[in-house]
Amino acid sequence: MTDESSAWLAAASAEAVAAADPALAAALGMDAARRSVALDDLVDALLAAAAAAWPGTVVDATAAGEHRRAARMLEALRATVAVAVEGYHRDTRAELRRQAQDRAAFVDDLLTGHADHGRLAARAHRYGIRLAGQHTVAMARAERLTGATVQAVDAALAARFGAGNTLTSMRDGRLVCVATGSLRGVPAELAHHLLAHLGPDGWQIGVGRAHQGLAGLSASLDEARDTLDFADRLGLTATILHAADLLVFPVLLRDRDAMVDLVTTALGPLTSARGGAAPLLDTLMAFFDNQGNHTATARQLHISVRAVTYRLDRVQALTGYHPSDPTQRFTLHTAVLGARLLGWPDQPGNPRDRPNAPG
């Protein structure tokens, strides 16, 4: 604390103790927070002011009089300190809220690219972000995500990687973390802190690829968001999903008409099965997820190995494709992935199934 701040604090504390006015004490606490005075320095200054005022308050020099005087002084001092500390915390909370709002607004402008580039660059400098550099965006969704959790994660990541290398904020109810593109380990560290704050369930992280410049930030954000969307559609449960590992899915959806045609042609006959297509589709997905292992597939679906074999034989009987046949596996697997992406056969508006099988 500078000499100027020390002199101001001593004078203001003496005035607050002498007046014993709650409004004056609250204003002292708020001013101390704005001047970046440490809380313990504020309390120490109030105690010193009370000690300095004590000799000048003698009215009754008897032991009983001194006792009453001390009790009054301590009670007044307790009330003054309590109100000053509350004023200090109130201003600190307001400043934290303002900083969080500024940070959220900056992240929003950064990722949308709608703000003036010159002003955005000036604001980015405060956060250590180089707009011309390469960055990666990670997005986390969680059932119990709060602003306090996001702030704690932001502080932890800044402490681990450096304040200028990561920037974490809340956006549309999700946590968004912007990291320097060359930085390694940010998604894993983010997952570590979400696990500590939220437990093992109810959250998932999508990670975009590293891109250059301001437009690259928006692209990486879109990839992170799309990755979480693909996880929903495909039932992917991994806690961290990288867009680079899921590049096949945007390709599959690029020609939606062709994908619809493949799904309805290859899988359409499954709708005629007793119980509908869903059990057979779930079996195919589990079978492919487990690299064709019947035992692992049965364990995942909580059915017997015999039931898995029966369902796969039904798939072949209905469609003409068998997932164990190397020449037919790719087509069938691609159709199953497409079905998940399209929400087939449950999504309304899908084309009517065309039960054609390969010759």
QUIDA-V538899 format. One record per pair of residues at least 12 apart in sequence whose ideal C-beta (glycine too) atoms are under 10 Angstrom apart, sorted by the first residue. I is the first residue (numbers start at 1). J is the second residue. D is the distance in whole Angstrom. If there is no record, write none. Layout:
I,J,D + I,J,D
//
This chain:
1,35,9 + 1,36,9 + 1,37,6 + 1,38,7 + 1,41,6 + 1,45,10 + 2,35,10 + 4,35,10 + 5,32,9 + 5,35,6 + 5,36,8 + 5,37,6 + 5,41,9 + 6,37,9 + 6,41,8 + 6,45,8 + 8,31,8 + 8,32,9 + 8,35,7 + 8,37,9 + 8,45,10 + 9,28,9 + 9,31,9 + 9,32,7 + 9,35,8 + 9,37,6 + 9,41,7 + 9,42,7 + 9,44,9 + 9,45,5 + 9,46,9 + 9,48,10 + 9,49,9 + 10,45,6 + 10,48,7 + 10,49,7 + 10,52,9 + 11,45,10 + 11,49,9 + 12,24,9 + 12,25,10 + 12,27,9 + 12,28,5 + 12,31,7 + 12,32,8 + 12,35,10 + 12,37,10 + 12,42,10 + 12,45,8 + 12,46,10 + 12,49,9 + 12,84,10 + 13,25,9 + 13,28,7 + 13,32,9 + 13,41,10 + 13,42,8 + 13,43,9 + 13,44,9 + 13,45,4 + 13,46,5 + 13,47,9 + 13,48,7 + 13,49,4 + 13,50,9 + 13,52,9 + 13,80,9 + 13,81,10 + 13,84,8 + 14,45,9 + 14,46,9 + 14,48,9 + 14,49,4 + 14,50,9 + 14,52,7 + 14,53,7 + 15,28,8 + 15,49,8 + 16,28,5 + 16,29,9 + 16,45,9 + 16,46,7 + 16,49,7 + 16,50,10 + 16,80,6 + 16,81,10 + 16,83,9 + 16,84,7 + 17,45,9 + 17,46,6 + 17,47,9 + 17,48,9 + 17,49,4 + 17,50,5 + 17,51,10 + 17,52,9 + 17,53,6 + 17,73,9 + 17,76,8 + 17,77,7 + 17,80,6 + 17,81,9 + 17,84,10 + 18,49,8 + 18,50,10 + 18,53,6 + 18,56,10 + 18,57,10 + 18,76,10 + 18,80,10 + 19,76,10 + 19,80,9 + 20,72,10 + 20,73,10 + 20,75,10 + 20,76,5 + 20,77,9 + 20,79,7 + 20,80,6 + 21,80,9 + 21,83,9 + 22,79,7 + 22,80,8 + 22,82,9 + 22,83,5 + 22,84,9 + 22,86,10 + 22,87,9 + 23,83,8 + 23,87,9 + 24,80,9 + 24,83,9 + 24,84,9 + 24,87,10 + 25,46,8 + 25,79,8 + 25,80,5 + 25,81,8 + 25,82,8 + 25,83,4 + 25,84,4 + 25,85,9 + 25,86,9 + 25,87,7 + 26,80,10 + 26,83,5 + 26,84,7 + 26,85,10 + 26,86,7 + 26,87,4 + 26,88,9 + 26,90,8 + 26,91,9 + 27,83,10 + 27,84,9 + 27,87,7 + 27,91,10 + 28,42,8 + 28,45,9 + 28,46,8 + 28,80,9 + 28,83,9 + 28,84,5 + 28,87,7 + 28,88,9 + 29,42,7 + 29,43,10 + 29,46,10 + 29,80,10 + 29,81,9 + 29,82,10 + 29,83,7 + 29,84,4 + 29,85,6 + 29,86,7 + 29,87,3 + 29,88,4 + 29,89,8 + 29,90,8 + 29,91,7 + 29,92,9 + 30,84,9 + 30,86,10 + 30,87,5 + 30,88,7 + 30,89,10 + 30,90,7 + 30,91,4 + 30,92,9 + 30,94,9 + 31,84,10 + 31,87,8 + 31,88,9 + 31,91,8 + 32,45,9 + 32,84,8 + 32,85,10 + 32,87,8 + 32,88,6 + 32,91,8 + 32,92,10 + 33,87,8 + 33,88,5 + 33,89,8 + 33,90,8 + 33,91,4 + 33,92,5 + 33,93,9 + 33,94,9 + 33,95,7 + 34,88,10 + 34,91,6 + 34,92,9 + 34,94,10 + 34,95,8 + 37,88,8 + 38,88,10 + 39,84,10 + 39,85,7 + 39,88,6 + 39,89,8 + 39,92,9 + 42,81,9 + 42,84,6 + 42,85,7 + 42,87,10 + 42,88,6 + 43,81,6 + 43,84,8 + 43,85,7 + 43,88,9 + 45,84,9 + 46,77,7 + 46,80,6 + 46,81,5 + 46,84,6 + 46,85,9 + 47,77,7 + 47,81,8 + 49,77,9 + 49,80,9 + 50,73,7 + 50,74,9 + 50,76,8 + 50,77,5 + 50,80,8 + 50,81,9 + 51,73,10 + 51,77,10 + 53,73,8 + 53,77,9 + 54,69,9 + 54,70,8 + 54,73,7 + 54,77,10 + 57,69,6 + 57,70,10 + 57,72,9 + 57,73,7 + 96,147,10 + 96,148,10 + 96,151,8 + 97,147,9 + 99,151,9 + 100,147,6 + 100,148,10 + 100,150,8 + 100,151,7 + 100,154,9 + 100,169,8 + 100,170,8 + 101,169,10 + 102,123,8 + 102,126,9 + 102,127,10 + 102,169,10 + 103,123,10 + 103,126,10 + 103,127,8 + 103,150,10 + 103,151,9 + 103,154,8 + 103,167,7 + 103,168,9 + 103,169,5 + 103,170,9 + 104,147,9 + 104,150,9 + 104,169,5 + 104,170,6 + 104,171,7 + 104,176,9 + 105,123,9 + 105,169,9 + 106,120,8 + 106,123,5 + 106,124,8 + 106,126,8 + 106,127,7 + 106,129,9 + 106,167,8 + 106,169,8 + 107,127,9 + 107,129,10 + 107,137,10 + 107,167,7 + 107,168,9 + 107,169,4 + 107,170,9 + 107,171,6 + 107,176,6 + 107,177,9 + 107,178,7 + 107,217,10 + 107,221,10 + 108,169,8 + 108,171,6 + 108,172,9 + 108,176,9 + 109,123,8 + 109,124,9 + 110,123,8 + 110,124,7 + 110,127,9 + 110,129,7 + 110,131,8 + 110,135,9 + 110,137,10 + 110,167,8 + 110,169,9 + 110,176,10 + 110,178,7 + 110,214,8 + 110,217,6 + 110,218,9 + 110,221,9 + 111,137,7 + 111,169,10 + 111,171,7 + 111,176,7 + 111,178,8 + 111,214,9 + 111,217,6 + 111,218,6 + 111,219,10 + 111,220,9 + 111,221,5 + 111,222,9 + 112,171,10 + 112,214,10 + 112,217,9 + 112,218,7 + 112,221,9 + 113,131,10 + 113,213,10 + 113,214,5 + 113,215,7 + 113,217,8 + 113,218,5 + 114,218,10 + 115,214,10 + 117,131,7 + 117,214,7 + 120,214,8 + 121,214,9 + 124,167,9 + 124,214,9 + 125,164,10 + 127,163,8 + 127,164,7 + 127,166,10 + 127,167,5 + 127,169,10 + 127,178,9 + 128,158,9 + 128,162,8 + 128,163,6 + 128,164,2 + 128,165,7 + 128,166,9 + 128,167,8 + 128,180,9 + 129,164,8 + 129,165,9 + 129,166,10 + 129,167,6 + 129,178,7 + 129,180,9 + 129,217,9 + 130,164,9 + 130,180,8 + 130,213,10 + 131,213,7 + 131,214,5 + 131,216,10 + 131,217,8 + 132,212,8 + 132,213,6 + 132,214,8 + 132,216,10 + 133,180,7 + 133,181,7 + 133,182,9 + 133,210,10 + 133,212,7 + 133,213,8 + 133,216,9 + 133,217,10 + 134,180,7 + 134,181,3 + 134,182,7 + 134,183,10 + 134,210,5 + 134,211,7 + 134,212,5 + 134,213,8 + 134,216,7 + 134,217,10 + 134,220,9 + 135,165,10 + 135,166,10 + 135,167,9 + 135,178,6 + 135,179,7 + 135,180,6 + 135,181,5 + 135,182,10 + 135,183,9 + 135,208,9 + 135,210,7 + 135,211,7 + 135,212,8 + 135,213,9 + 135,214,9 + 135,216,7 + 135,217,5 + 135,220,7 + 135,221,10 + 136,166,10 + 136,177,9 + 136,178,8 + 136,179,5 + 136,180,8 + 136,181,5 + 136,182,9 + 136,183,8 + 136,186,7 + 136,187,9 + 136,207,7 + 136,208,6 + 136,209,7 + 136,210,5 + 136,211,8 + 136,216,9 + 136,217,9 + 136,220,6 + 136,221,10 + 136,223,9 + 136,224,9 + 136,242,10 + 136,243,10 + 137,167,10 + 137,176,7 + 137,177,7 + 137,178,6 + 137,179,8 + 137,181,10 + 137,206,9 + 137,207,8 + 137,208,5 + 137,209,9 + 137,210,9 + 137,211,9 + 137,216,9 + 137,217,6 + 137,218,9 + 137,219,9 + 137,220,4 + 137,221,5 + 137,222,9 + 137,223,8 + 137,224,5 + 137,225,9 + 137,243,10 + 138,166,9 + 138,168,9 + 138,175,8 + 138,176,8 + 138,177,5 + 138,178,8 + 138,179,7 + 138,186,7 + 138,187,5 + 138,190,6 + 138,191,9 + 138,205,6 + 138,206,7 + 138,207,5 + 138,208,7 + 138,220,9 + 138,221,9 + 138,224,6 + 138,227,10 + 138,240,9 + 138,242,9 + 139,171,8 + 139,172,9 + 139,174,5 + 139,175,7 + 139,176,5 + 139,177,8 + 139,204,9 + 139,205,7 + 139,206,5 + 139,207,8 + 139,208,8 + 139,220,10 + 139,221,7 + 139,222,10 + 139,223,9 + 139,224,4 + 139,225,6 + 139,226,10 + 139,227,8 + 139,228,6 + 140,153,9 + 140,168,9 + 140,174,6 + 140,175,4 + 140,176,8 + 140,177,8 + 140,187,9 + 140,190,7 + 140,191,8 + 140,193,10 + 140,194,6 + 140,198,9 + 140,203,6 + 140,204,7 + 140,205,5 + 140,206,8 + 140,207,10 + 140,224,9 + 140,228,9 + 140,239,9 + 140,240,9 + 141,172,10 + 141,173,8 + 141,174,5 + 141,175,8 + 141,202,9 + 141,203,7 + 141,204,6 + 141,205,8 + 141,206,8 + 141,225,9 + 141,228,6 + 141,231,9 + 141,232,10 + 142,173,9 + 142,174,8 + 142,175,7 + 142,194,7 + 142,197,9 + 142,198,6 + 142,199,10 + 142,201,10 + 142,202,6 + 142,203,4 + 142,204,8 + 142,205,9 + 143,198,8 + 143,199,10 + 143,201,8 + 143,202,4 + 143,203,7 + 144,197,9 + 144,198,6 + 144,199,9 + 144,202,7 + 144,203,8 + 145,170,7 + 145,173,7 + 145,174,7 + 145,175,6 + 145,194,9 + 145,197,9 + 145,198,7 + 145,202,9 + 145,203,7 + 146,170,9 + 146,197,9 + 146,198,10 + 147,169,9 + 147,170,6 + 148,197,9 + 149,170,9 + 149,175,8 + 149,193,9 + 149,194,8 + 149,196,10 + 149,197,5 + 149,198,7 + 150,168,6 + 150,169,7 + 150,170,5 + 150,171,10 + 150,174,9 + 150,175,5 + 150,176,9 + 150,177,9 + 150,197,10 + 151,168,8 + 151,169,9 + 151,170,9 + 152,168,10 + 152,193,7 + 152,196,9 + 152,197,7 + 153,166,10 + 153,168,6 + 153,175,7 + 153,177,8 + 153,189,9 + 153,190,7 + 153,192,10 + 153,193,5 + 153,194,7 + 153,196,9 + 153,197,7 + 154,166,8 + 154,167,8 + 154,168,4 + 154,169,7 + 154,170,10 + 154,175,9 + 154,177,8 + 154,193,10 + 155,168,9 + 155,193,10 + 156,168,9 + 156,189,8 + 156,190,9 + 156,192,9 + 156,193,5 + 156,196,9 + 156,197,9 + 157,177,7 + 157,179,8 + 157,183,10 + 157,186,7 + 157,189,6 + 157,190,7 + 157,193,7 + 160,185,8 + 160,186,9 + 160,189,6 + 160,190,10 + 160,192,9 + 160,193,9 + 161,179,7 + 161,180,8 + 161,183,6 + 161,184,9 + 161,185,8 + 161,186,7 + 161,189,7 + 162,180,9 + 162,183,9 + 164,180,8 + 165,178,10 + 165,179,6 + 165,180,5 + 165,182,9 + 165,183,6 + 165,186,8 + 166,178,7 + 166,179,5 + 166,180,8 + 166,183,7 + 166,186,6 + 166,189,9 + 166,190,9 + 167,179,8 + 167,180,10 + 168,186,10 + 168,190,8 + 168,193,10 + 171,221,9 + 172,225,9 + 174,206,9 + 174,224,9 + 174,225,8 + 174,228,8 + 175,190,8 + 175,193,10 + 175,194,8 + 175,203,9 + 175,205,8 + 176,221,7 + 176,224,8 + 176,225,9 + 177,189,10 + 177,190,6 + 177,205,9 + 177,207,9 + 177,224,9 + 178,217,7 + 178,220,8 + 178,221,9 + 179,207,9 + 179,210,9 + 179,220,10 + 180,210,9 + 181,209,9 + 181,210,4 + 181,211,8 + 181,212,8 + 181,216,8 + 181,220,9 + 182,210,8 + 183,210,9 + 186,205,10 + 186,207,8 + 187,205,6 + 187,206,9 + 187,207,5 + 187,224,10 + 187,239,9 + 187,240,5 + 187,241,9 + 187,242,8 + 188,205,9 + 188,239,10 + 188,240,7 + 190,203,10 + 190,205,6 + 190,207,9 + 190,239,10 + 190,240,8 + 191,203,8 + 191,204,9 + 191,205,6 + 191,239,6 + 191,240,6 + 194,239,8 + 195,239,8 + 200,239,8 + 201,239,10 + 203,239,7 + 204,227,9 + 204,228,6 + 204,231,6 + 204,232,9 + 204,236,8 + 204,237,8 + 204,238,8 + 204,239,6 + 204,240,8 + 204,241,7 + 205,224,8 + 205,227,9 + 205,228,8 + 205,231,10 + 205,238,9 + 205,239,6 + 205,240,5 + 205,241,7 + 205,242,9 + 206,221,10 + 206,223,8 + 206,224,4 + 206,225,7 + 206,226,8 + 206,227,3 + 206,228,4 + 206,229,8 + 206,230,8 + 206,231,7 + 206,240,8 + 206,241,5 + 206,242,8 + 206,243,7 + 206,246,9 + 207,220,9 + 207,223,8 + 207,224,6 + 207,227,7 + 207,228,10 + 207,240,7 + 207,241,7 + 207,242,5 + 207,243,6 + 207,244,8 + 207,245,9 + 208,220,3 + 208,221,6 + 208,222,7 + 208,223,4 + 208,224,4 + 208,225,8 + 208,226,9 + 208,227,7 + 208,242,8 + 208,243,5 + 208,244,9 + 209,223,6 + 209,224,9 + 209,227,10 + 209,242,8 + 209,243,5 + 209,244,5 + 209,247,9 + 210,244,9 + 211,223,9 + 219,243,10 + 220,243,8 + 222,243,9 + 223,242,9 + 223,243,4 + 223,244,9 + 223,246,9 + 223,247,9 + 223,250,9 + 224,241,9 + 224,242,9 + 224,243,7 + 225,243,10 + 226,243,7 + 226,246,8 + 226,249,8 + 226,250,7 + 226,253,10 + 227,240,10 + 227,241,5 + 227,242,7 + 227,243,5 + 227,244,9 + 227,245,9 + 227,246,6 + 227,249,9 + 228,241,7 + 228,243,10 + 229,249,9 + 229,341,9 + 230,243,9 + 230,246,6 + 230,248,10 + 230,249,5 + 230,250,9 + 230,253,9 + 230,337,10 + 230,340,9 + 230,341,7 + 231,246,9 + 232,340,10 + 233,249,9 + 233,253,10 + 233,337,9 + 233,339,10 + 233,340,5 + 233,341,5 + 233,342,8 + 233,343,7 + 234,246,9 + 234,249,8 + 234,285,8 + 234,289,10 + 234,336,10 + 234,337,7 + 234,339,10 + 234,340,5 + 234,341,7 + 235,282,9 + 235,285,7 + 235,286,10 + 235,289,9 + 235,340,7 + 236,289,9 + 236,340,10 + 248,334,9 + 248,337,8 + 249,337,7 + 249,338,9 + 249,340,9 + 249,341,6 + 250,341,10 + 252,334,7 + 252,335,10 + 252,337,6 + 252,338,6 + 252,340,10 + 252,341,6 + 252,342,9 + 253,338,8 + 253,341,6 + 253,342,8 + 256,338,9 + 256,341,9 + 256,342,8 + 257,351,9 + 258,338,9 + 259,334,9 + 259,335,9 + 259,337,9 + 259,338,5 + 259,339,9 + 259,341,7 + 259,342,7 + 259,344,10 + 260,338,8 + 260,339,10 + 260,342,7 + 260,344,8 + 260,350,7 + 260,351,6 + 261,338,10 + 261,351,8 + 261,354,8 + 262,331,8 + 262,334,7 + 262,335,5 + 262,338,6 + 262,339,9 + 263,334,9 + 263,335,5 + 263,336,9 + 263,337,9 + 263,338,5 + 263,339,5 + 263,340,10 + 263,341,9 + 263,342,6 + 263,344,5 + 263,345,9 + 263,350,8 + 263,351,9 + 263,353,9 + 264,335,9 + 264,338,10 + 264,339,9 + 264,342,9 + 264,344,8 + 264,345,9 + 264,350,8 + 264,351,6 + 264,352,8 + 264,353,5 + 264,354,5 + 264,355,9 + 264,356,9 + 265,319,9 + 265,331,10 + 265,335,8 + 265,353,9 + 265,354,6 + 265,355,9 + 265,356,5 + 265,357,9 + 265,358,9 + 266,319,6 + 266,320,9 + 266,321,6 + 266,328,9 + 266,331,6 + 266,332,6 + 266,334,8 + 266,335,4 + 266,336,9 + 266,338,9 + 266,339,9 + 266,356,8 + 266,357,8 + 266,358,8 + 267,280,9 + 267,281,7 + 267,284,8 + 267,315,9 + 267,318,9 + 267,319,7 + 267,321,9 + 267,332,8 + 267,335,5 + 267,336,7 + 267,338,9 + 267,339,6 + 267,344,7 + 267,345,8 + 267,353,8 + 267,355,10 + 268,318,9 + 268,319,8 + 268,335,10 + 268,344,9 + 268,345,8 + 268,351,9 + 268,352,8 + 268,353,3 + 268,354,5 + 268,355,5 + 268,356,7 + 268,357,9 + 269,315,9 + 269,317,9 + 269,318,4 + 269,319,5 + 269,320,8 + 269,321,10 + 269,353,7 + 269,354,9 + 269,355,4 + 269,356,8 + 269,357,7 + 270,284,9 + 270,314,8 + 270,315,7 + 270,318,6 + 270,319,7 + 270,339,9 + 270,344,10 + 270,345,8 + 270,353,8 + 270,355,9 + 271,318,9 + 271,344,9 + 271,345,6 + 271,352,10 + 271,353,5 + 271,355,8 + 272,318,7 + 272,353,8 + 272,355,7 + 273,311,9 + 273,314,6 + 273,315,9 + 273,317,9 + 273,318,6 + 274,314,9 + 276,345,8 + 276,346,10 + 277,315,10 + 277,318,9 + 277,339,8 + 277,344,8 + 277,345,5 + 277,346,9 + 277,353,9 + 278,345,8 + 278,346,8 + 279,301,9 + 279,303,9 + 279,307,10 + 279,311,7 + 279,314,9 + 280,311,6 + 280,312,9 + 280,314,6 + 280,315,6 + 280,318,8 + 280,319,9 + 280,336,10 + 281,311,10 + 281,315,9 + 281,335,10 + 281,336,7 + 281,339,6 + 281,340,8 + 281,344,8 + 281,345,8 + 282,297,10 + 282,300,9 + 282,301,7 + 282,311,9 + 282,336,10 + 283,297,7 + 283,298,9 + 283,300,10 + 283,301,7 + 283,303,8 + 283,307,8 + 283,308,6 + 283,310,9 + 283,311,4 + 283,312,7 + 283,314,9 + 283,315,8 + 283,323,9 + 283,336,10 + 284,297,9 + 284,311,8 + 284,312,8 + 284,315,7 + 284,321,10 + 284,323,6 + 284,332,7 + 284,333,8 + 284,335,9 + 284,336,5 + 284,339,9 + 285,297,9 + 285,300,9 + 285,301,10 + 285,333,9 + 285,336,6 + 285,337,8 + 285,339,9 + 285,340,7 + 286,298,9 + 286,299,9 + 286,300,5 + 286,301,5 + 286,303,10 + 286,308,8 + 286,311,10 + 287,300,9 + 287,301,9 + 287,308,7 + 287,311,9 + 287,312,7 + 287,315,9 + 287,323,6 + 287,324,9 + 287,329,10 + 287,332,10 + 287,333,9 + 287,336,9 + 288,323,7 + 288,329,8 + 288,332,8 + 288,333,5 + 288,336,6 + 288,337,8 + 290,308,10 + 292,312,10 + 292,323,7 + 292,324,6 + 292,329,8 + 293,305,10 + 293,308,10 + 294,306,9 + 294,307,10 + 294,308,5 + 294,309,6 + 294,312,8 + 294,324,9 + 295,308,8 + 296,308,10 + 297,309,10 + 297,311,9 + 297,312,9 + 309,324,10 + 312,324,7 + 315,332,8 + 316,328,9 + 316,332,10 + 316,357,9 + 317,357,10 + 318,355,8 + 318,357,8 + 319,331,10 + 319,332,8 + 319,335,9 + 319,355,8 + 319,356,9 + 319,357,5 + 319,358,8 + 320,356,9 + 320,357,3 + 320,358,5 + 320,359,8 + 321,333,10 + 321,335,8 + 321,357,7 + 321,358,7 + 323,336,9 + 327,358,10 + 328,358,7 + 331,358,8
//
